[in-house]
Amino acid sequence: MTAAIADVEKIEQLAKLEFTDAQRQTLRQELEQILEYVAQLNELETADVPPTSHVLEITNRFREDQTEKWLSQKEVLANAPLQKAGFFSVPKVVDKK
């Protein structure tokens, strides 16, 4: 598969970038190499390969859910420097820029 300078210019436009002619040529060659590699990957038979997200088998180690005693609202607010109507109260911070 080949990539043209027009392809690089389209990518340049979409990405809102500016390249020199030498950079465009380099990017065209790199894009062409990428497309050749993708073409090689497309030749592989993957019908019987299950989709995976990791090369190595990974299993999550979840713990059993356990109920615990919760703090009451009074206990939570006991060390709060400011509180109002049963909630934490914080100073208003507004950036006027």
C-alpha positions as CSV (number, residue, x, y, z in Angstrom):
1,M,0.0,0.0,0.0
2,T,1.3,3.4,-0.8
3,A,0.9,6.8,0.8
4,A,1.0,10.0,-1.2
5,I,2.0,13.5,-0.2
6,A,-1.6,14.4,-0.5
7,D,-2.4,12.0,2.3
8,V,0.2,13.6,4.5
9,E,-1.2,17.1,3.6
10,K,-4.7,15.9,4.5
11,I,-3.4,14.6,7.9
12,E,-1.5,17.9,8.3
13,Q,-4.7,19.9,7.7
14,L,-6.8,17.7,10.0
15,A,-4.2,18.0,12.8
16,K,-3.8,21.7,12.2
17,L,0.0,21.3,11.8
18,E,2.5,22.8,9.4
19,F,5.4,20.7,7.9
20,T,8.2,21.5,5.6
21,D,8.6,19.6,2.4
22,A,11.3,17.5,3.9
23,Q,9.1,16.6,6.9
24,R,6.2,15.8,4.6
25,Q,8.4,13.4,2.7
26,T,9.7,11.7,5.9
27,L,6.1,11.4,7.2
28,R,5.0,9.9,3.9
29,Q,7.6,7.2,4.1
30,E,6.7,6.5,7.8
31,L,3.0,6.4,6.9
32,E,3.8,4.0,4.1
33,Q,5.7,1.7,6.4
34,I,2.8,1.7,8.9
35,L,0.3,0.9,6.1
36,E,2.6,-2.0,4.9
37,Y,2.7,-3.4,8.4
38,V,-1.1,-3.2,8.8
39,A,-1.4,-5.0,5.4
40,Q,0.8,-7.8,6.8
41,L,-1.4,-8.0,9.9
42,N,-4.5,-8.2,7.7
43,E,-3.1,-11.4,6.1
44,L,-3.2,-13.2,9.4
45,E,-6.0,-15.7,10.1
46,T,-7.6,-14.5,13.3
47,A,-11.1,-16.1,13.1
48,D,-10.4,-18.6,15.9
49,V,-8.4,-16.2,18.1
50,P,-10.4,-15.0,21.1
51,P,-10.2,-11.2,21.7
52,T,-8.0,-10.3,24.6
53,S,-6.9,-7.1,26.2
54,H,-3.6,-8.5,27.6
55,V,-1.0,-10.8,26.2
56,L,-0.7,-12.6,29.6
57,E,-3.6,-14.0,31.4
58,I,-4.6,-11.7,34.2
59,T,-7.3,-12.2,36.7
60,N,-8.7,-9.6,39.1
61,R,-8.4,-10.4,42.8
62,F,-11.6,-9.1,44.3
63,R,-12.2,-9.3,48.0
64,E,-15.6,-10.3,49.5
65,D,-17.8,-7.4,50.4
66,Q,-17.9,-6.8,54.1
67,T,-20.2,-4.5,56.0
68,E,-18.6,-2.2,58.4
69,K,-19.9,0.3,61.0
70,W,-20.3,3.8,59.4
71,L,-19.7,7.0,61.2
72,S,-22.7,9.1,62.1
73,Q,-23.1,12.5,60.7
74,K,-22.3,14.0,64.1
75,E,-19.0,12.0,64.3
76,V,-18.0,13.0,60.8
77,L,-18.6,16.7,61.4
78,A,-17.0,16.7,64.9
79,N,-13.6,17.8,63.6
80,A,-14.9,20.1,60.8
81,P,-13.6,23.7,61.2
82,L,-16.9,25.0,59.8
83,Q,-20.3,23.3,59.4
84,K,-23.7,24.6,58.3
85,A,-27.0,22.7,58.4
86,G,-25.3,19.4,59.0
87,F,-22.8,19.7,56.1
88,F,-19.2,20.8,55.7
89,S,-18.9,24.5,55.1
90,V,-16.1,25.8,53.0
91,P,-15.1,29.3,51.9
92,K,-16.4,30.4,48.5
93,V,-13.6,30.6,46.0
94,V,-14.2,32.3,42.7
95,D,-11.6,33.2,40.2
96,K,-12.5,36.5,38.6
97,K,-10.3,36.2,35.5
